[in-house]
Amino acid sequence: MDGLERSEATGKEADSVARMGFLEWAFGLEGEVTPAKAKAALDSAEAQGPESDAACAFVVFLRQATRPVSGGLRRGRRRALH
């Protein structure tokens, strides 16, 4: 998070920097990345009150990662295909 706070990137560049930071965070975790791990990172002191655009975007990525990925609904799919 310190590196993201030092970043002067803005706009799309800040999003790219944040995405790289998020991937670095995710691949650096022990085991599987879960919504609970993202929530714990989001609740950490470092994630509170981000100032740079890149750090703010990183926090958005963490928030998105706290939502479980649904498997999708299959209801009605068969009718649509047949």
ChimeraX commands (.cxc) that place a marker at each C-alpha (Angstrom):
marker #1 position 0.00,0.00,0.00 radius 0.5
marker #1 position 2.92,2.33,0.66 radius 0.5
marker #1 position 4.04,2.03,-2.95 radius 0.5
marker #1 position 0.55,2.82,-4.18 radius 0.5
marker #1 position 0.38,5.86,-1.91 radius 0.5
marker #1 position 3.65,7.13,-3.40 radius 0.5
marker #1 position 2.33,6.71,-6.94 radius 0.5
marker #1 position 1.54,9.90,-8.82 radius 0.5
marker #1 position -0.52,8.02,-11.42 radius 0.5
marker #1 position -4.01,9.28,-12.19 radius 0.5
marker #1 position -6.97,8.06,-14.23 radius 0.5
marker #1 position -6.47,4.87,-16.24 radius 0.5
marker #1 position -2.81,4.74,-15.25 radius 0.5
marker #1 position -3.79,4.72,-11.56 radius 0.5
marker #1 position -6.22,1.87,-12.26 radius 0.5
marker #1 position -3.45,-0.10,-14.00 radius 0.5
marker #1 position -1.04,0.48,-11.12 radius 0.5
marker #1 position -3.73,-0.55,-8.63 radius 0.5
marker #1 position -4.57,-3.67,-10.65 radius 0.5
marker #1 position -0.91,-4.70,-10.63 radius 0.5
marker #1 position -0.79,-4.04,-6.88 radius 0.5
marker #1 position -3.91,-6.13,-6.37 radius 0.5
marker #1 position -2.48,-9.02,-8.38 radius 0.5
marker #1 position 0.77,-8.80,-6.43 radius 0.5
marker #1 position -1.26,-8.91,-3.20 radius 0.5
marker #1 position -3.38,-11.85,-4.40 radius 0.5
marker #1 position -0.47,-13.95,-5.64 radius 0.5
marker #1 position 1.50,-13.21,-2.48 radius 0.5
marker #1 position -1.16,-14.71,-0.23 radius 0.5
marker #1 position -0.75,-18.11,1.33 radius 0.5
marker #1 position -3.34,-20.47,-0.11 radius 0.5
marker #1 position -6.45,-19.45,-1.95 radius 0.5
marker #1 position -7.75,-15.90,-2.28 radius 0.5
marker #1 position -11.15,-15.70,-0.59 radius 0.5
marker #1 position -13.65,-12.92,0.08 radius 0.5
marker #1 position -12.72,-13.24,3.78 radius 0.5
marker #1 position -9.05,-12.52,3.04 radius 0.5
marker #1 position -10.02,-9.52,0.94 radius 0.5
marker #1 position -12.27,-8.29,3.77 radius 0.5
marker #1 position -9.42,-8.66,6.27 radius 0.5
marker #1 position -7.14,-6.63,3.99 radius 0.5
marker #1 position -9.87,-4.04,3.52 radius 0.5
marker #1 position -10.27,-3.76,7.30 radius 0.5
marker #1 position -6.53,-3.27,7.85 radius 0.5
marker #1 position -5.19,0.11,8.95 radius 0.5
marker #1 position -3.30,0.49,5.66 radius 0.5
marker #1 position -6.52,0.37,3.63 radius 0.5
marker #1 position -8.23,3.06,5.71 radius 0.5
marker #1 position -8.30,6.53,4.17 radius 0.5
marker #1 position -6.24,6.02,1.00 radius 0.5
marker #1 position -5.05,9.27,-0.54 radius 0.5
marker #1 position -3.46,8.63,-3.93 radius 0.5
marker #1 position -5.59,7.68,-6.93 radius 0.5
marker #1 position -3.78,4.33,-7.21 radius 0.5
marker #1 position -4.36,3.50,-3.53 radius 0.5
marker #1 position -8.04,4.45,-3.84 radius 0.5
marker #1 position -8.41,2.20,-6.89 radius 0.5
marker #1 position -6.70,-0.66,-5.01 radius 0.5
marker #1 position -9.24,-0.33,-2.20 radius 0.5
marker #1 position -12.03,-0.53,-4.80 radius 0.5
marker #1 position -10.51,-3.78,-6.10 radius 0.5
marker #1 position -10.40,-5.12,-2.53 radius 0.5
marker #1 position -14.07,-4.20,-2.04 radius 0.5
marker #1 position -14.97,-6.03,-5.25 radius 0.5
marker #1 position -13.02,-9.07,-4.07 radius 0.5
marker #1 position -15.08,-9.27,-0.86 radius 0.5
marker #1 position -18.12,-10.28,-2.91 radius 0.5
marker #1 position -18.33,-14.00,-3.58 radius 0.5
marker #1 position -18.41,-14.94,-7.25 radius 0.5
marker #1 position -21.69,-16.57,-8.11 radius 0.5
marker #1 position -21.86,-19.61,-10.32 radius 0.5
marker #1 position -24.56,-18.02,-12.40 radius 0.5
marker #1 position -28.14,-19.01,-12.79 radius 0.5
marker #1 position -29.02,-21.85,-15.08 radius 0.5
marker #1 position -32.74,-21.42,-14.69 radius 0.5
marker #1 position -34.41,-21.03,-18.06 radius 0.5
marker #1 position -31.20,-21.59,-19.99 radius 0.5
marker #1 position -32.37,-24.89,-21.37 radius 0.5
marker #1 position -35.58,-23.35,-22.70 radius 0.5
marker #1 position -33.62,-20.58,-24.37 radius 0.5
marker #1 position -31.37,-23.08,-26.14 radius 0.5
marker #1 position -34.09,-25.49,-27.24 radius 0.5
marker link #1:1,2 radius 0.2
marker link #1:2,3 radius 0.2
marker link #1:3,4 radius 0.2
marker link #1:4,5 radius 0.2
marker link #1:5,6 radius 0.2
marker link #1:6,7 radius 0.2
marker link #1:7,8 radius 0.2
marker link #1:8,9 radius 0.2
marker link #1:9,10 radius 0.2
marker link #1:10,11 radius 0.2
marker link #1:11,12 radius 0.2
marker link #1:12,13 radius 0.2
marker link #1:13,14 radius 0.2
marker link #1:14,15 radius 0.2
marker link #1:15,16 radius 0.2
marker link #1:16,17 radius 0.2
marker link #1:17,18 radius 0.2
marker link #1:18,19 radius 0.2
marker link #1:19,20 radius 0.2
marker link #1:20,21 radius 0.2
marker link #1:21,22 radius 0.2
marker link #1:22,23 radius 0.2
marker link #1:23,24 radius 0.2
marker link #1:24,25 radius 0.2
marker link #1:25,26 radius 0.2
marker link #1:26,27 radius 0.2
marker link #1:27,28 radius 0.2
marker link #1:28,29 radius 0.2
marker link #1:29,30 radius 0.2
marker link #1:30,31 radius 0.2
marker link #1:31,32 radius 0.2
marker link #1:32,33 radius 0.2
marker link #1:33,34 radius 0.2
marker link #1:34,35 radius 0.2
marker link #1:35,36 radius 0.2
marker link #1:36,37 radius 0.2
marker link #1:37,38 radius 0.2
marker link #1:38,39 radius 0.2
marker link #1:39,40 radius 0.2
marker link #1:40,41 radius 0.2
marker link #1:41,42 radius 0.2
marker link #1:42,43 radius 0.2
marker link #1:43,44 radius 0.2
marker link #1:44,45 radius 0.2
marker link #1:45,46 radius 0.2
marker link #1:46,47 radius 0.2
marker link #1:47,48 radius 0.2
marker link #1:48,49 radius 0.2
marker link #1:49,50 radius 0.2
marker link #1:50,51 radius 0.2
marker link #1:51,52 radius 0.2
marker link #1:52,53 radius 0.2
marker link #1:53,54 radius 0.2
marker link #1:54,55 radius 0.2
marker link #1:55,56 radius 0.2
marker link #1:56,57 radius 0.2
marker link #1:57,58 radius 0.2
marker link #1:58,59 radius 0.2
marker link #1:59,60 radius 0.2
marker link #1:60,61 radius 0.2
marker link #1:61,62 radius 0.2
marker link #1:62,63 radius 0.2
marker link #1:63,64 radius 0.2
marker link #1:64,65 radius 0.2
marker link #1:65,66 radius 0.2
marker link #1:66,67 radius 0.2
marker link #1:67,68 radius 0.2
marker link #1:68,69 radius 0.2
marker link #1:69,70 radius 0.2
marker link #1:70,71 radius 0.2
marker link #1:71,72 radius 0.2
marker link #1:72,73 radius 0.2
marker link #1:73,74 radius 0.2
marker link #1:74,75 radius 0.2
marker link #1:75,76 radius 0.2
marker link #1:76,77 radius 0.2
marker link #1:77,78 radius 0.2
marker link #1:78,79 radius 0.2
marker link #1:79,80 radius 0.2
marker link #1:80,81 radius 0.2
marker link #1:81,82 radius 0.2
view
